[in-house]
Amino acid sequence: MELSISFTNIDSYLEWKIGDNLLARFEHHQDILNKWSPRPNSSTEVSGWCDVCASESFFLLDDLYSDKSQIPWQPNWRERLVCQGCLLNARMRASFSLTTPLFESKSKIWISEQTTPYYRTLATKYENLIGSEYFGAKYKSGEILENGMRNEDCTDTSFDTETLDGVLSFDVMEHFPQYETAIKETFRILRHGGVFFWTAPFDIKKKLRCVPIF
């Protein structure tokens, strides 16, 4: 399977999508679903190219988080297709491909996770990467726990003003009722020209609207 396609920004993806052979893509999609044969605890491996591993790999497609309201079931393309090399799902690999061209190896970056395969992958690439989790109000931001984990409250971090080259937040902001405060805090700690890259799940059927206030 020839899938060695890499996108460095959304424009390059849209350009490819417009010029892509839609019929071939549809047939490939159906072939994957036929091999999957959706049913409880079912799974299959899809071959392809992993930008993180920079090599061909196999991707696990199973029924975890699948949409069982449709017939046949629809796999969760965003959270699954887990590469068996780097263990990152489709969302994480896409984020990796889009963000890594934006930073240097010595860039000072904070990512709001520390226990994940994604954090461990980035830690091998950026020597000044800072990872953290949130363990509750009983701990101060910047406090290092006995297990080596760093605590950071996204709405009130321990970082000085304009000290970070990048802030990465993947599926975290939606957990904060005061997400506007978290976004304001992010822009406080970023240097001029710094990068804030974040993702959040949403349900388009609910027509939710998120308006950041800077």
PEMO-V666567 format. One record per residue. RES is the residue in one letter. PHI is phi in degrees with one decimal (* if undefined). PSI is psi in whole degrees, 0 to 359 (NA if undefined). Layout:
# PEMO-V666567
RES;PHI;PSI + RES;PHI;PSI
This chain:
# PEMO-V666567
M;*;125 + E;-98.6;102 + L;-132.2;33 + S;-82.5;64 + I;-111.8;131 + S;-126.5;135 + F;-116.9;130 + T;-99.8;346 + N;-158.7;173 + I;-67.5;329 + D;-65.2;320 + S;-66.9;327 + Y;-67.6;315 + L;-64.7;323 + E;-63.1;317 + W;-65.5;319 + K;-63.6;320 + I;-66.3;320 + G;-90.8;356 + D;-71.2;153 + N;-77.0;100 + L;-62.9;323 + L;-64.7;317 + A;-63.6;321 + R;-67.8;320 + F;-63.8;316 + E;-63.4;321 + H;-64.5;317 + H;-60.2;315 + Q;-66.8;325 + D;-62.5;320 + I;-63.6;314 + L;-64.8;323 + N;-64.9;322 + K;-70.8;328 + W;-70.5;321 + S;46.0;68 + P;-52.5;126 + R;-163.7;164 + P;-53.3;133 + N;63.1;22 + S;-87.1;155 + S;-159.2;159 + T;-149.5;166 + E;-113.0;133 + V;-111.0;130 + S;-86.3;151 + G;176.9;195 + W;-108.4;133 + C;-108.9;119 + D;-67.3;329 + V;-69.7;313 + C;-77.2;343 + A;55.1;44 + S;-162.5;169 + E;-69.0;149 + S;-152.9;179 + F;-116.7;142 + F;-121.1;126 + L;-78.8;125 + L;-118.6;115 + D;-131.3;189 + D;-93.2;7 + L;-64.2;129 + Y;63.0;15 + S;-71.7;155 + D;-87.3;99 + K;-86.8;3 + S;-80.6;345 + Q;-102.9;153 + I;-122.0;119 + P;-71.2;168 + W;-55.2;145 + Q;-105.0;126 + P;-65.9;157 + N;-85.6;92 + W;-64.2;331 + R;-72.2;316 + E;-99.7;352 + R;-114.4;214 + L;51.7;55 + V;-79.1;121 + C;-65.0;131 + Q;-79.0;358 + G;-93.3;299 + C;-92.8;349 + L;67.4;22 + L;-97.8;142 + N;-82.7;182 + A;-61.9;318 + R;-61.6;316 + M;-67.3;319 + R;-66.8;322 + A;-64.1;318 + S;-63.0;319 + F;-60.6;313 + S;-64.8;327 + L;-82.3;329 + T;-93.9;327 + T;-61.0;328 + P;-69.2;350 + L;-88.8;350 + F;-127.6;158 + E;-96.9;166 + S;-63.0;334 + K;-99.1;6 + S;-60.1;142 + K;-92.2;111 + I;-126.4;137 + W;-111.9;129 + I;-120.3;133 + S;-83.8;51 + E;-161.0;153 + Q;-145.7;352 + T;-107.7;10 + T;-105.6;159 + P;-59.3;329 + Y;-66.0;316 + Y;-60.1;315 + R;-64.7;326 + T;-66.1;313 + L;-67.1;329 + A;-64.0;334 + T;-79.7;347 + K;-104.8;327 + Y;-121.2;115 + E;-71.6;339 + N;-106.9;25 + L;-71.3;135 + I;-118.0;122 + G;-109.7;155 + S;-156.3;165 + E;-131.0;171 + Y;-113.6;120 + F;-110.6;10 + G;111.0;167 + A;-69.4;346 + K;-73.0;348 + Y;-110.9;147 + K;-83.2;152 + S;-64.0;134 + G;91.1;350 + E;-72.6;135 + I;-98.2;121 + L;-79.1;171 + E;-61.2;331 + N;-84.1;5 + G;89.0;357 + M;-78.9;145 + R;-99.6;134 + N;-97.1;130 + E;-140.4;132 + D;-94.2;117 + C;-61.9;340 + T;-90.7;350 + D;-158.0;78 + T;-81.1;173 + S;-94.5;1 + F;-81.2;144 + D;-71.5;161 + T;-64.6;134 + E;52.9;55 + T;-120.7;352 + L;-112.1;143 + D;-82.0;334 + G;-155.3;147 + V;-127.6;126 + L;-117.2;129 + S;-141.2;113 + F;-116.7;111 + D;56.0;46 + V;-118.8;317 + M;-56.8;329 + E;-69.5;349 + H;-87.5;354 + F;-103.2;118 + P;-59.1;326 + Q;-100.1;60 + Y;-65.5;332 + E;-61.8;320 + T;-64.4;320 + A;-64.3;321 + I;-69.4;319 + K;-59.6;317 + E;-63.9;322 + T;-60.2;314 + F;-71.0;336 + R;-66.7;318 + I;-87.2;349 + L;-79.6;140 + R;-70.6;162 + H;-60.5;126 + G;87.1;2 + G;-70.2;170 + V;-116.5;127 + F;-112.9;113 + F;-121.6;122 + W;-144.2;156 + T;-129.2;157 + A;-155.7;138 + P;-73.0;153 + F;-151.2;161 + D;-115.4;105 + I;-63.4;336 + K;-67.0;332 + K;-85.1;351 + K;53.5;46 + L;-73.4;146 + R;-126.0;125 + C;-112.7;119 + V;-119.1;100 + P;-63.3;141 + I;-116.9;113 + F;-94.8;NA
